[in-house]
Amino acid sequence: MNETLNYYADHAQEFLTSTLRADMSATYARVLPLIPAGAAILDLGCGSGRDSLAFKKLGYQVTAADGSRELAQAAQQLLGQAVLCAEYKALELPPQHFDLIWACASLVHVPLKELPQLLTKLKESLKPGGLWYMSFKYGDFEGLRGGRYYTDLTEARLREVMGQVSGLVVKEMWVSEDVRANVTGKWLSGIVEKK
């Protein structure tokens, strides 16, 4: 993870510029109707704070977290609220508190072998019946790419990971194009439910 955090420290402004205005409305329209009005959302790996801000404007209770100090500070300015800054495995979260964990392009930086353990830990902060939205670059690559560590997933690889985590069930998966301007590539999205 150190290479990835170093990348964000060195390229924070470039990253913020490329992601802040990305249009996530199609994904919001797919996920948000599945949770109650005013629900509690954890934006895990909030980056610029783009999604947290959208959720706040829609009346949700948002907790934002990011492992990068630079991105957490930028998100804090955008949101006008505190942003948790810690690596995901070090986050201390209240049990059975969230209706949704939103992990948009954030778990991509977790090594594949560490994903089941991390999901097992973080699922404890979800209410029973709570949902987890997650997205990964589509494929089977794992390793350093462009200065950051990536774990890409296909449908089969996501099911394999979830098979190692009791109490989480894949409800839906879909593949979509990258929504950032001038960026091509496919993403795998999944909605997972806590039983």
C-alpha positions in Angstrom: 0.0 0.0 0.0 3.0 2.4 0.6 3.6 2.9 -3.2 -0.1 3.7 -3.6 -0.2 6.2 -0.8 3.0 7.8 -2.0 1.4 8.1 -5.5 -1.6 9.9 -4.0 0.7 12.2 -2.0 2.6 13.1 -5.2 -0.3 13.3 -7.6 -3.2 14.5 -5.3 -4.1 17.5 -7.4 -4.0 15.6 -10.7 -6.2 12.8 -9.2 -8.7 15.4 -7.8 -9.0 17.1 -11.1 -9.6 13.9 -13.0 -12.2 12.5 -10.7 -14.1 15.3 -9.0 -16.4 15.9 -12.0 -16.9 12.3 -13.1 -20.6 11.6 -13.6 -21.6 8.8 -11.3 -25.4 9.5 -11.6 -26.1 6.1 -13.4 -24.5 4.2 -10.5 -26.3 6.4 -7.9 -29.6 5.6 -9.6 -28.9 1.9 -9.5 -27.7 1.7 -5.8 -29.4 4.4 -3.8 -33.0 3.3 -4.3 -32.0 0.1 -2.5 -31.4 1.9 0.9 -33.8 3.9 3.1 -34.1 7.7 2.9 -31.6 9.4 5.2 -29.6 6.2 5.5 -26.1 6.0 7.0 -23.4 5.6 4.3 -19.7 4.9 4.8 -17.8 6.3 1.8 -14.8 4.1 1.9 -11.9 5.6 0.0 -13.8 8.8 -0.6 -11.0 10.4 -2.7 -12.1 13.9 -3.5 -15.3 13.6 -1.6 -17.4 13.8 -4.8 -19.7 10.9 -3.8 -20.0 11.9 -0.2 -21.1 15.4 -1.2 -23.7 14.0 -3.6 -25.0 11.8 -0.8 -25.1 14.7 1.7 -27.1 16.8 -0.7 -29.6 13.9 -1.0 -30.1 13.8 2.7 -28.0 10.8 3.7 -25.8 10.7 6.8 -22.3 10.3 5.5 -19.1 9.2 7.1 -16.1 9.7 4.7 -12.8 7.9 5.0 -9.6 7.7 2.9 -6.1 6.3 3.5 -4.4 9.2 1.8 -3.8 12.3 4.0 -3.8 14.6 1.0 -7.1 13.3 -0.4 -8.8 13.2 3.1 -7.8 16.9 3.6 -9.3 17.8 0.2 -12.5 15.9 0.9 -12.8 17.5 4.3 -12.6 21.0 2.6 -15.2 20.0 0.0 -17.6 18.4 2.6 -17.2 20.8 5.4 -17.0 17.9 7.8 -14.3 15.7 9.3 -13.0 12.9 7.1 -11.4 9.7 8.7 -7.8 9.2 7.6 -6.6 5.7 8.1 -5.7 2.6 6.1 -8.9 0.5 5.7 -7.7 -2.3 8.0 -7.0 0.2 10.8 -10.4 1.9 10.6 -12.4 1.8 13.9 -16.1 1.8 13.0 -19.2 1.4 15.0 -20.8 -2.0 14.8 -24.0 -2.5 12.7 -24.2 1.2 12.0 -24.2 1.7 8.2 -27.0 0.9 5.7 -24.4 1.1 2.8 -20.7 0.9 2.4 -19.8 2.7 -0.8 -16.4 1.6 -2.1 -16.2 3.1 -5.5 -12.8 2.3 -7.0 -11.2 2.1 -3.6 -10.8 -1.6 -2.8 -8.9 -1.8 -6.1 -5.7 -1.1 -4.1 -6.1 -4.0 -1.7 -4.1 -7.1 -2.6 -6.3 -10.0 -3.6 -5.1 -12.2 -0.7 -6.0 -9.5 1.8 -9.5 -8.8 0.5 -11.5 -11.5 2.3 -10.0 -10.6 5.7 -10.7 -6.9 5.1 -14.3 -7.5 3.9 -14.8 -9.7 7.0 -13.7 -6.9 9.3 -15.5 -4.1 7.7 -18.8 -6.0 7.2 -19.3 -5.8 11.0 -20.1 -2.1 10.6 -23.0 -2.9 8.2 -26.5 -3.3 9.6 -28.1 -6.7 8.9 -29.5 -6.5 5.4 -27.1 -3.6 4.7 -25.5 -3.3 1.3 -22.0 -2.8 0.0 -21.3 -1.2 -3.4 -17.8 -2.0 -4.7 -16.1 -1.5 -8.1 -12.9 -2.8 -9.5 -11.1 -2.4 -12.8 -12.2 -5.3 -15.0 -9.7 -8.1 -15.5 -7.4 -10.5 -13.7 -4.3 -8.3 -13.3 -2.7 -7.8 -9.9 0.4 -5.7 -9.2 1.8 -2.2 -9.7 0.5 -0.2 -12.6 1.3 3.4 -13.1 2.7 3.8 -9.6 -0.3 2.3 -7.8 -1.1 -1.3 -6.6 -4.1 -2.7 -8.3 -6.3 -5.8 -7.9 -8.5 -6.2 -11.0 -11.5 -8.5 -10.8 -13.8 -10.3 -13.1 -17.2 -11.7 -12.1 -15.6 -15.1 -11.3 -12.9 -13.5 -9.2 -15.4 -11.4 -7.2 -17.5 -14.5 -6.5 -14.3 -16.4 -5.5 -13.4 -13.6 -3.0 -17.0 -13.5 -1.6 -17.0 -17.2 -1.2 -14.3 -16.7 1.5 -16.4 -14.2 3.4 -19.3 -15.6 5.4 -22.4 -13.4 5.7 -22.0 -11.5 2.5 -23.9 -12.4 -0.6 -23.5 -11.0 -4.1 -26.8 -9.6 -5.3 -25.9 -8.1 -8.6 -22.8 -7.4 -10.8 -22.4 -5.4 -14.0 -19.7 -4.1 -16.3 -19.5 -0.5 -17.4 -17.2 2.0 -19.1 -15.0 4.4 -17.2 -16.9 7.7 -16.6 -13.9 9.9 -16.4 -13.2 12.3 -19.3 -10.6 11.0 -21.8 -10.2 7.6 -19.9 -11.1 4.3 -21.5 -11.5 1.0 -19.7 -14.1 -1.3 -18.2 -15.1 -1.5 -14.5 -16.8 -4.3 -12.6 -19.4 -3.2 -10.1 -21.1 -5.3 -7.5 -23.8 -4.9 -4.9 -23.3 -7.2 -2.0 -25.8 -7.8 0.9 -25.0 -8.6 4.5 -27.1 -11.5 5.7 
